[in-house]
Amino acid sequence: MPLVTPLDPQHDLETQKLAEFFNETLGFCPNSVLTMQHRPAISKAFITLNKAVMANEGRVTSSLKRLIAWVSSNATGCRYCQAHAIRAAERYGAEKEQLDNIWSYRTHPAFSEAERVALDFSLAASQVPNAVDAEIKERLYNHWNEGEIVEMLGVISLFGYLNRWNDSMGTTIEDGAVESGKQYLGKHGWEKGKHDGSKY
């Protein structure tokens, strides 16, 4: 069982309306948001921030943002967020070759140099202690402008919140996310862990 029980999607109608966004990104409203509804101001603020951070402003595409989210979630070990990020990347058009080879993004030809540095930035920024340094900065500026770097760090920071929320809550993972996790991450040992709804 999770630390706190998710509430019914209709518990807070304003949250429910805002959460329609997740029907596009994931195909369902995540249990993390349903748990946040215990304090609707948090659920509403979170969804609004999520929409702003994940908006497609150009070259940092919707699919790349979700791959950045996956690297961040993998670095912190949140299996719930790993599966959600890879599912959303798939739904937003990430190439199958990238989804199948996300673990080897540094060397696999499906990833461009610009994508590699974005994903390295995600890895460095998600570590404790933080590993962003002058080398990462130089590499970023070779491929991305400052607005794009802000977009990327927005994703990394958003998932820092989600990783801590979902791992601490032991949020029960939804069937659709499990399916994507098994398909793209299972060969590397991904499993539900404490997010299976009964192991917490």
ROSE-437190 format. One record per residue (C-alpha): residue in three letters; x negated, y, z. Coordinates in steps of 0.05 Angstrom, whole numbers, plus 32768, in hexadecimal, padded with zeros to 4 digits. Example, Ala and Ser with C-alpha at 12.3 -4.5 7.8 and 13.67 -1.06 7.14 Angstrom:
Ala7F0A7FA6809C Ser7EEF7FEB808F 
//
This chain:
Met800080008000 Pro7FE880477FF2 Leu7FD68075802C Val8015809F801D Thr805280867FF7 Pro806180A87FB4 Leu80A580CB7FB3 Asp80DB80C17F7F Pro80CE80E97F3F Gln810E81107F4C His80F981257F93 Asp80E5816A7F7C Leu810781817F3C Glu80D381B77F2D Thr809B81837F31 Gln80C481537F06 Lys80CB81887ED0 Leu8081819A7ED1 Ala806E81507ED2 Glu808D81447E8D Phe804781577E76 Phe802F81137E8E Asn806080EE7E61 Glu803681077E28 Thr7FF280FC7E47 Leu7FFE80B97E69 Gly804580A17E57 Phe805B80A67EA0 Cys805880D37EDD Pro801B80BD7F06 Asn802580A67F4E Ser7FF180D97F63 Val802181117F51 Leu805B80ED7F72 Thr803280EA7FB2 Met802081347FAD Gln806B81427FAE His806A813A7FF9 Arg805481827FF4 Pro8073819C7FB4 Ala804781DA7FB2 Ile800C81AB7FA8 Ser802C81817F72 Lys804281BE7F4B Ala7FFF81E27F52 Phe7FDB81A27F3D Ile800481987EFE Thr7FFC81E17EEA Leu7FB181DC7EF3 Asn7FAE819A7ECE Lys7FD381B87E92 Ala7FA481F47E90 Val7F6581CA7E96 Met7F7A81977E63 Ala7F9481C87E2F Asn7F7281BF7DEB Glu7F4D82007DDE Gly7F2581E77DA3 Arg7EE481C07DA0 Val7EEA81A17DE6 Thr7F2281757DCB Ser7F5981547DF4 Ser7F3881107DEA Leu7EF381297DFE Lys7F1081487E3D Arg7F2B81047E50 Leu7EE880E37E42 Ile7EC781177E6E Ala7EFB81057EA4 Trp7EEA80BC7E9C Val7E9F80C77EA6 Ser7EAE80F17EE4 Ser7EDD80BC7F00 Asn7EAC80857EF1 Ala7E7580AB7F16 Thr7EA080B17F54 Gly7EBC806B7F4F Cys7F06807B7F4D Arg7F2580417F27 Tyr7F6980627F24 Cys7F4D809F7F01 Gln7F2080767ED3 Ala7F5D80527EB7 His7F8680917EB2 Ala7F4F80B77E8E Ile7F42807F7E5B Arg7F8D80787E4E Ala7F9580C27E42 Ala7F5780C37E15 Glu7F77808C7DEB Arg7FBA80B17DE8 Tyr7F9680F17DD2 Gly7F7380D07D98 Ala7F2E80BB7DB0 Glu7F0F808B7D7E Lys7F1580427D90 Glu7ECA803C7D89 Gln7EC080717DBE Leu7EF380517DED Asp7ED3800D7DE5 Asn7E8D80297DF0 Ile7E9680607E23 Trp7E65803D7E51 Ser7E2D80467E1E Tyr7E3E808D7E06 Arg7DF580A27E0B Thr7DDF80727DD4 His7E1C805D7DAD Pro7E23807D7D68 Ala7E6D808B7D73 Phe7E5980C77D9F Ser7E3A81077D84 Glu7E02812C7DA8 Ala7E3481627DBD Glu7E61812D7DDC Arg7E26810B7DFE Val7E10814A7E21 Ala7E5881597E36 Leu7E5C81137E55 Asp7E17811A7E75 Phe7E2F815C7E93 Ser7E6C81387EAF Leu7E3F81037ECE Ala7E0F81357EEC Ala7E4681637F07 Ser7E6B81297F27 Gln7E30810E7F4F Val7E24811D7F99 Pro7DF681417F9F Asn7E0681677F5F Ala7DD481597F27 Val7DE181927EF7 Asp7D9E81B17EE8 Ala7D7981DD7EB6 Glu7D7281A47E84 Ile7DBD81977E83 Lys7DC981E17E7B Glu7D9981E67E40 Arg7DB881AA7E1E Leu7DFF81C57E29 Tyr7DED82087E0A Asn7DD181E57DCD His7E1781CC7DBC Trp7E4C81F27DE4 Asn7E5E82397DF5 Glu7E6D82537E3A Gly7EB9824E7E33 Glu7EB282067E1E Ile7E8481F77E59 Val7EB982157E87 Glu7EED81E77E68 Met7EC181AA7E75 Leu7EB381BD7EBD Gly7EFD81C97EC7 Val7F0A81807EB3 Ile7ED181677EE0 Ser7EEA818F7F1B Leu7F32817A7F10 Phe7F1E81327F11 Gly7EF2813D7F4E Tyr7F33814F7F72 Leu7F5881147F53 Asn7F2180E27F63 Arg7F2280F57FAC Trp7F6E80F87FAE Asn7F7A80B47F8E Asp7F42808D7FAF Ser7F5580A87FF4 Met7F9F809B7FE8 Gly7F9380577FC9 Thr7FC7806E7F95 Thr7FEB80337F76 Ile7FD880307F2D Glu800E802D7EF8 Asp80167FF47EC6 Gly8004801F7E89 Ala7FC380367EA9 Val7FB27FEE7EBC Glu7FBC7FD87E74 Ser7F8C800E7E5A Gly7F5A80007E92 Lys7F587FB67E82 Gln7F547FC27E37 Tyr7F1A7FF37E36 Leu7EF87FEC7E79 Gly7F067FA47E8F Lys7EC97F887E6B His7E9E7FB37E99 Gly7EC07F9B7ED8 Trp7EF97FCD7EE0 Glu7F317FB47F0D Lys7F687FD57F36 Gly7F437FCD7F78 Lys7F697FF17FB1 His7F99800F7F7E Asp7FC07FCF7F75 Gly7FF57FE47FA7 Ser7FE67FB17FDD Lys7F9C7FB17FF0 Tyr7F977FF38016 
//
